[in-house]
Amino acid sequence: MNKRTAQAFALGILFSAIFLWAGSSVIADKGTENKVTVSNAKQLLETKGYKVMDNDEVAKLNEKSAAAKTEKTKAEAPAEKAKPEEVKEEKKFTLVIAGGMTPGDVAVMLKSQGIIDDEDKFERFLIDKGYHMKVQIGRYELTGGMDYDQIAKVITKNR
């Protein structure tokens, strides 16, 4: 290697170092601009129409829900034994599918509301029939009398 080649190589390393240093400072500046605080996130969600609750509020809501379910089951136990199919068909539920939800998440929500009997079977049904890639974000009115195919057609807007 001669003197001129060594100088060119050193100059290339120098320019590369300067370029990387300048690029890293630009990236570092961008990172500080986009920091999201909890209050900013809450404010953004509330402007989009979401309700933001802290852990205490969620715990109180869960306790109220559990108490209401207990009272409902005690009061309606004889009626449910007499007409289990009619109660199941009359049960209505508004399913809200948000971005990033998986078919498993949808199945868990439907199972928790009594719309479907087995979340694993419903998720497998969506995957086997190819509906899992077509699930749409939105609000859907479902009833307990719907079968898997009807539910899948509603949540994929595939009527």
ChimeraX commands (.cxc) that place a marker at each C-alpha (Angstrom):
marker #1 position 0.00,0.00,0.00 radius 0.5
marker #1 position 1.45,3.33,-0.99 radius 0.5
marker #1 position 1.18,6.73,0.68 radius 0.5
marker #1 position -1.68,7.99,-1.51 radius 0.5
marker #1 position -3.84,4.89,-0.84 radius 0.5
marker #1 position -3.29,5.20,2.91 radius 0.5
marker #1 position -4.28,8.87,2.82 radius 0.5
marker #1 position -7.45,8.09,0.83 radius 0.5
marker #1 position -8.34,5.32,3.26 radius 0.5
marker #1 position -7.82,7.61,6.28 radius 0.5
marker #1 position -9.90,10.34,4.64 radius 0.5
marker #1 position -12.72,7.84,3.99 radius 0.5
marker #1 position -12.69,6.76,7.64 radius 0.5
marker #1 position -12.75,10.41,8.74 radius 0.5
marker #1 position -15.75,11.24,6.53 radius 0.5
marker #1 position -17.56,8.09,7.71 radius 0.5
marker #1 position -17.02,9.02,11.35 radius 0.5
marker #1 position -18.30,12.57,10.76 radius 0.5
marker #1 position -21.32,11.24,8.86 radius 0.5
marker #1 position -22.20,8.74,11.60 radius 0.5
marker #1 position -21.76,11.36,14.34 radius 0.5
marker #1 position -24.02,13.84,12.53 radius 0.5
marker #1 position -26.62,11.16,11.83 radius 0.5
marker #1 position -26.70,9.96,15.42 radius 0.5
marker #1 position -27.24,13.49,16.75 radius 0.5
marker #1 position -30.19,13.97,14.36 radius 0.5
marker #1 position -31.71,10.68,15.48 radius 0.5
marker #1 position -31.15,11.56,19.14 radius 0.5
marker #1 position -32.92,14.91,18.63 radius 0.5
marker #1 position -35.93,13.20,17.03 radius 0.5
marker #1 position -36.21,10.75,19.91 radius 0.5
marker #1 position -36.63,13.51,22.48 radius 0.5
marker #1 position -39.42,15.22,20.51 radius 0.5
marker #1 position -41.69,12.17,20.42 radius 0.5
marker #1 position -41.71,11.22,24.10 radius 0.5
marker #1 position -45.22,10.46,25.28 radius 0.5
marker #1 position -46.18,11.14,28.86 radius 0.5
marker #1 position -49.04,9.47,30.68 radius 0.5
marker #1 position -51.06,12.68,30.78 radius 0.5
marker #1 position -50.56,13.22,27.03 radius 0.5
marker #1 position -51.64,9.66,26.31 radius 0.5
marker #1 position -54.74,9.99,28.50 radius 0.5
marker #1 position -55.67,13.27,26.84 radius 0.5
marker #1 position -55.23,11.78,23.37 radius 0.5
marker #1 position -57.34,8.73,24.21 radius 0.5
marker #1 position -60.10,10.86,25.73 radius 0.5
marker #1 position -60.23,13.06,22.63 radius 0.5
marker #1 position -60.61,9.91,20.54 radius 0.5
marker #1 position -63.64,8.90,22.63 radius 0.5
marker #1 position -62.07,6.38,24.98 radius 0.5
marker #1 position -62.60,6.33,28.75 radius 0.5
marker #1 position -59.36,6.12,30.72 radius 0.5
marker #1 position -59.55,4.53,34.17 radius 0.5
marker #1 position -56.91,3.88,36.79 radius 0.5
marker #1 position -56.48,0.53,38.57 radius 0.5
marker #1 position -58.75,1.49,41.48 radius 0.5
marker #1 position -61.62,2.39,39.15 radius 0.5
marker #1 position -61.20,-0.86,37.23 radius 0.5
marker #1 position -61.21,-2.88,40.47 radius 0.5
marker #1 position -64.42,-1.14,41.65 radius 0.5
marker #1 position -66.05,-1.77,38.27 radius 0.5
marker #1 position -65.10,-5.45,38.40 radius 0.5
marker #1 position -66.50,-5.77,41.93 radius 0.5
marker #1 position -69.80,-4.16,40.86 radius 0.5
marker #1 position -69.97,-6.43,37.82 radius 0.5
marker #1 position -69.33,-9.55,39.92 radius 0.5
marker #1 position -71.94,-8.49,42.47 radius 0.5
marker #1 position -74.48,-7.82,39.71 radius 0.5
marker #1 position -73.81,-11.22,38.12 radius 0.5
marker #1 position -74.22,-12.95,41.49 radius 0.5
marker #1 position -77.54,-11.20,42.14 radius 0.5
marker #1 position -78.73,-11.93,38.61 radius 0.5
marker #1 position -77.90,-15.63,38.83 radius 0.5
marker #1 position -79.65,-15.95,42.19 radius 0.5
marker #1 position -82.77,-14.17,40.93 radius 0.5
marker #1 position -82.95,-15.87,37.54 radius 0.5
marker #1 position -81.84,-19.39,38.44 radius 0.5
marker #1 position -85.36,-20.91,38.26 radius 0.5
marker #1 position -86.13,-19.07,35.03 radius 0.5
marker #1 position -82.92,-20.26,33.39 radius 0.5
marker #1 position -83.66,-23.87,34.24 radius 0.5
marker #1 position -87.09,-23.59,32.69 radius 0.5
marker #1 position -86.05,-21.89,29.41 radius 0.5
marker #1 position -82.30,-22.11,28.81 radius 0.5
marker #1 position -82.48,-21.83,25.00 radius 0.5
marker #1 position -84.71,-18.74,24.98 radius 0.5
marker #1 position -82.46,-16.86,27.39 radius 0.5
marker #1 position -79.40,-17.74,25.31 radius 0.5
marker #1 position -81.01,-16.51,22.08 radius 0.5
marker #1 position -82.18,-13.26,23.66 radius 0.5
marker #1 position -78.74,-12.40,25.03 radius 0.5
marker #1 position -77.32,-9.49,23.05 radius 0.5
marker #1 position -73.77,-8.25,23.11 radius 0.5
marker #1 position -71.97,-5.37,21.42 radius 0.5
marker #1 position -68.55,-6.59,20.39 radius 0.5
marker #1 position -65.92,-3.87,19.93 radius 0.5
marker #1 position -62.92,-5.00,17.91 radius 0.5
marker #1 position -59.91,-2.69,18.17 radius 0.5
marker #1 position -56.74,-2.60,16.12 radius 0.5
marker #1 position -54.21,-5.25,17.00 radius 0.5
marker #1 position -56.73,-7.72,18.42 radius 0.5
marker #1 position -56.15,-11.35,17.49 radius 0.5
marker #1 position -58.86,-13.93,16.74 radius 0.5
marker #1 position -58.02,-15.39,20.16 radius 0.5
marker #1 position -58.80,-12.05,21.84 radius 0.5
marker #1 position -62.16,-11.90,20.03 radius 0.5
marker #1 position -62.94,-15.48,21.06 radius 0.5
marker #1 position -62.11,-14.73,24.71 radius 0.5
marker #1 position -64.46,-11.73,24.70 radius 0.5
marker #1 position -67.29,-13.74,23.12 radius 0.5
marker #1 position -66.78,-16.60,25.60 radius 0.5
marker #1 position -66.80,-14.21,28.57 radius 0.5
marker #1 position -70.14,-12.80,27.44 radius 0.5
marker #1 position -71.69,-16.23,26.83 radius 0.5
marker #1 position -72.07,-15.79,23.06 radius 0.5
marker #1 position -69.95,-18.87,22.28 radius 0.5
marker #1 position -69.31,-22.02,24.30 radius 0.5
marker #1 position -65.66,-22.72,23.51 radius 0.5
marker #1 position -63.12,-20.02,22.65 radius 0.5
marker #1 position -60.54,-22.47,21.28 radius 0.5
marker #1 position -63.05,-24.03,18.87 radius 0.5
marker #1 position -64.16,-20.60,17.65 radius 0.5
marker #1 position -60.57,-19.44,17.11 radius 0.5
marker #1 position -59.77,-22.68,15.25 radius 0.5
marker #1 position -62.93,-22.18,13.14 radius 0.5
marker #1 position -61.84,-18.65,12.15 radius 0.5
marker #1 position -58.37,-19.88,11.19 radius 0.5
marker #1 position -59.59,-22.97,9.32 radius 0.5
marker #1 position -62.13,-21.00,7.27 radius 0.5
marker #1 position -59.72,-18.13,6.56 radius 0.5
marker #1 position -61.75,-15.53,8.47 radius 0.5
marker #1 position -58.86,-14.73,10.83 radius 0.5
marker #1 position -57.26,-12.46,8.22 radius 0.5
marker #1 position -60.54,-10.67,7.41 radius 0.5
marker #1 position -61.68,-9.56,10.88 radius 0.5
marker #1 position -62.58,-5.85,10.73 radius 0.5
marker #1 position -62.21,-3.15,13.38 radius 0.5
marker #1 position -65.56,-1.86,14.59 radius 0.5
marker #1 position -68.69,-2.39,16.72 radius 0.5
marker #1 position -70.87,-5.43,16.08 radius 0.5
marker #1 position -74.22,-6.47,17.57 radius 0.5
marker #1 position -74.22,-10.20,18.30 radius 0.5
marker #1 position -76.75,-12.49,19.97 radius 0.5
marker #1 position -76.34,-15.74,21.85 radius 0.5
marker #1 position -78.28,-17.70,19.22 radius 0.5
marker #1 position -75.73,-17.10,16.47 radius 0.5
marker #1 position -73.53,-19.94,15.26 radius 0.5
marker #1 position -69.83,-19.59,14.44 radius 0.5
marker #1 position -70.42,-18.98,10.74 radius 0.5
marker #1 position -72.94,-16.18,11.40 radius 0.5
marker #1 position -70.61,-14.49,13.90 radius 0.5
marker #1 position -67.66,-14.77,11.51 radius 0.5
marker #1 position -69.67,-13.21,8.67 radius 0.5
marker #1 position -70.70,-10.30,10.89 radius 0.5
marker #1 position -67.21,-9.50,12.24 radius 0.5
marker #1 position -65.65,-9.76,8.77 radius 0.5
marker #1 position -68.47,-7.75,7.15 radius 0.5
marker #1 position -68.81,-10.69,4.81 radius 0.5
marker #1 position -72.60,-10.79,4.49 radius 0.5
marker link #1:1,2 radius 0.2
marker link #1:2,3 radius 0.2
marker link #1:3,4 radius 0.2
marker link #1:4,5 radius 0.2
marker link #1:5,6 radius 0.2
marker link #1:6,7 radius 0.2
marker link #1:7,8 radius 0.2
marker link #1:8,9 radius 0.2
marker link #1:9,10 radius 0.2
marker link #1:10,11 radius 0.2
marker link #1:11,12 radius 0.2
marker link #1:12,13 radius 0.2
marker link #1:13,14 radius 0.2
marker link #1:14,15 radius 0.2
marker link #1:15,16 radius 0.2
marker link #1:16,17 radius 0.2
marker link #1:17,18 radius 0.2
marker link #1:18,19 radius 0.2
marker link #1:19,20 radius 0.2
marker link #1:20,21 radius 0.2
marker link #1:21,22 radius 0.2
marker link #1:22,23 radius 0.2
marker link #1:23,24 radius 0.2
marker link #1:24,25 radius 0.2
marker link #1:25,26 radius 0.2
marker link #1:26,27 radius 0.2
marker link #1:27,28 radius 0.2
marker link #1:28,29 radius 0.2
marker link #1:29,30 radius 0.2
marker link #1:30,31 radius 0.2
marker link #1:31,32 radius 0.2
marker link #1:32,33 radius 0.2
marker link #1:33,34 radius 0.2
marker link #1:34,35 radius 0.2
marker link #1:35,36 radius 0.2
marker link #1:36,37 radius 0.2
marker link #1:37,38 radius 0.2
marker link #1:38,39 radius 0.2
marker link #1:39,40 radius 0.2
marker link #1:40,41 radius 0.2
marker link #1:41,42 radius 0.2
marker link #1:42,43 radius 0.2
marker link #1:43,44 radius 0.2
marker link #1:44,45 radius 0.2
marker link #1:45,46 radius 0.2
marker link #1:46,47 radius 0.2
marker link #1:47,48 radius 0.2
marker link #1:48,49 radius 0.2
marker link #1:49,50 radius 0.2
marker link #1:50,51 radius 0.2
marker link #1:51,52 radius 0.2
marker link #1:52,53 radius 0.2
marker link #1:53,54 radius 0.2
marker link #1:54,55 radius 0.2
marker link #1:55,56 radius 0.2
marker link #1:56,57 radius 0.2
marker link #1:57,58 radius 0.2
marker link #1:58,59 radius 0.2
marker link #1:59,60 radius 0.2
marker link #1:60,61 radius 0.2
marker link #1:61,62 radius 0.2
marker link #1:62,63 radius 0.2
marker link #1:63,64 radius 0.2
marker link #1:64,65 radius 0.2
marker link #1:65,66 radius 0.2
marker link #1:66,67 radius 0.2
marker link #1:67,68 radius 0.2
marker link #1:68,69 radius 0.2
marker link #1:69,70 radius 0.2
marker link #1:70,71 radius 0.2
marker link #1:71,72 radius 0.2
marker link #1:72,73 radius 0.2
marker link #1:73,74 radius 0.2
marker link #1:74,75 radius 0.2
marker link #1:75,76 radius 0.2
marker link #1:76,77 radius 0.2
marker link #1:77,78 radius 0.2
marker link #1:78,79 radius 0.2
marker link #1:79,80 radius 0.2
marker link #1:80,81 radius 0.2
marker link #1:81,82 radius 0.2
marker link #1:82,83 radius 0.2
marker link #1:83,84 radius 0.2
marker link #1:84,85 radius 0.2
marker link #1:85,86 radius 0.2
marker link #1:86,87 radius 0.2
marker link #1:87,88 radius 0.2
marker link #1:88,89 radius 0.2
marker link #1:89,90 radius 0.2
marker link #1:90,91 radius 0.2
marker link #1:91,92 radius 0.2
marker link #1:92,93 radius 0.2
marker link #1:93,94 radius 0.2
marker link #1:94,95 radius 0.2
marker link #1:95,96 radius 0.2
marker link #1:96,97 radius 0.2
marker link #1:97,98 radius 0.2
marker link #1:98,99 radius 0.2
marker link #1:99,100 radius 0.2
marker link #1:100,101 radius 0.2
marker link #1:101,102 radius 0.2
marker link #1:102,103 radius 0.2
marker link #1:103,104 radius 0.2
marker link #1:104,105 radius 0.2
marker link #1:105,106 radius 0.2
marker link #1:106,107 radius 0.2
marker link #1:107,108 radius 0.2
marker link #1:108,109 radius 0.2
marker link #1:109,110 radius 0.2
marker link #1:110,111 radius 0.2
marker link #1:111,112 radius 0.2
marker link #1:112,113 radius 0.2
marker link #1:113,114 radius 0.2
marker link #1:114,115 radius 0.2
marker link #1:115,116 radius 0.2
marker link #1:116,117 radius 0.2
marker link #1:117,118 radius 0.2
marker link #1:118,119 radius 0.2
marker link #1:119,120 radius 0.2
marker link #1:120,121 radius 0.2
marker link #1:121,122 radius 0.2
marker link #1:122,123 radius 0.2
marker link #1:123,124 radius 0.2
marker link #1:124,125 radius 0.2
marker link #1:125,126 radius 0.2
marker link #1:126,127 radius 0.2
marker link #1:127,128 radius 0.2
marker link #1:128,129 radius 0.2
marker link #1:129,130 radius 0.2
marker link #1:130,131 radius 0.2
marker link #1:131,132 radius 0.2
marker link #1:132,133 radius 0.2
marker link #1:133,134 radius 0.2
marker link #1:134,135 radius 0.2
marker link #1:135,136 radius 0.2
marker link #1:136,137 radius 0.2
marker link #1:137,138 radius 0.2
marker link #1:138,139 radius 0.2
marker link #1:139,140 radius 0.2
marker link #1:140,141 radius 0.2
marker link #1:141,142 radius 0.2
marker link #1:142,143 radius 0.2
marker link #1:143,144 radius 0.2
marker link #1:144,145 radius 0.2
marker link #1:145,146 radius 0.2
marker link #1:146,147 radius 0.2
marker link #1:147,148 radius 0.2
marker link #1:148,149 radius 0.2
marker link #1:149,150 radius 0.2
marker link #1:150,151 radius 0.2
marker link #1:151,152 radius 0.2
marker link #1:152,153 radius 0.2
marker link #1:153,154 radius 0.2
marker link #1:154,155 radius 0.2
marker link #1:155,156 radius 0.2
marker link #1:156,157 radius 0.2
marker link #1:157,158 radius 0.2
marker link #1:158,159 radius 0.2
view
